[in-house]
Amino acid sequence: MTITITTAPCCWGVDDVKNPNLPAWERVFEEAAVAGYGGLELGPYGYVPLESERVAKALQDRKLFIVAGTIFDDLVSPANRASLLRQTDEICAVITRLPQPQQVPGQRFKTPYLTVMDWGHDERDYAAGHSDRAPRLLDEAWNGMVANIKAIAELASRKYGVRAVIHPHAGGYIEFADEIERIASDVPAELAGFCIDTGHTHYAGMNPVETLKTYADRLDYVHLKDIDEQVFRRVLGEKIRFFEACAQGVMCPIGRGVIDYPAVKRALEEIGYHGFITVEQERDPLSVAGSLADVKESRDYLRSVGF
């Protein structure tokens, strides 16, 4: 197993670009490097400037690379197609001009990737983690989402050679086991792979180890998180948005939570995964003072169990 560990701006509370409390992107780059990471994701559209020369210099000065960009938006609405494709175009144009890591033997697709996540629906946000009460899309709306994902993936691949990876995400319309199975059936493997996230998988009531194994043939990229079980059980009993739960500390540094990371490592070895793994820990940006210590703790813990 040849693995490169990276991180992402969500560890600094960067999820909603409209949040006025976000830290400067240069701080995220600097602290990622100080914590011992060689690379990171670009973060949500609109956070890091879409100026490849400026961003490339900031990365080079810190000996960092970019592993992926992100579409984190409403994938369901047909009216959002133009915006989704504009984001795809602009993100891919930037990430393909930024410093890249050395590709590893056995890696299925080269970096950078484009992680594709559905988001922006109150009825699902408040039902995050509750498969029994989360509404499912009717066929027409589901098919519209599939068409949007296919359009994103086709544009990224055809124009930029970027591999799109579908990321099941708590609070979106691709979260639970039945939805992941359905999207795997409806979006061909040659068009898009999967980014399985251990934290979102556990949050959705699935076993991260078994999910990684189930989708081994689609697994192009991996996210690692950990969950504070005590906080998780409490927030599941509240009417709460997913990122409100994150602000309360439901995500914790890797190694402190409930997910069995030695078992995750064995599963990745068993399926022969080679490539990139990104450490994430969603949080309130008002608690950004703890980000550096937390991402370093996560990296150190993963190293201690063989990653």
Secondary structure, DSSP 8 states (H G I E B T S, - for coil): --EEEEE-GGGGT-S-TT-TT---HHHHHHHHHHTT-SEEEEEETTSS-S-HHHHHHHHHHTT-EEEEEEEEE--S-GGGHHHHHHHHHHHHHHHTTS------TT-SS-S-EEEEEE---HHHHTTTT-TTTS----HHHHHHHHHHHHHHHHHHHHHH--EEEE---TTSSS-SHHHHHHHHHHS-TTTEEEEEEHHHHHHTT--HHHHHHHTGGGEEEEEE-EE-HHHHHHHHTS---HHHHHHTT-EE-TTSSS--HHHHHHHHHHHT--EEEEE-----GGGGGGHHHHHHHHHHHHHHTT-
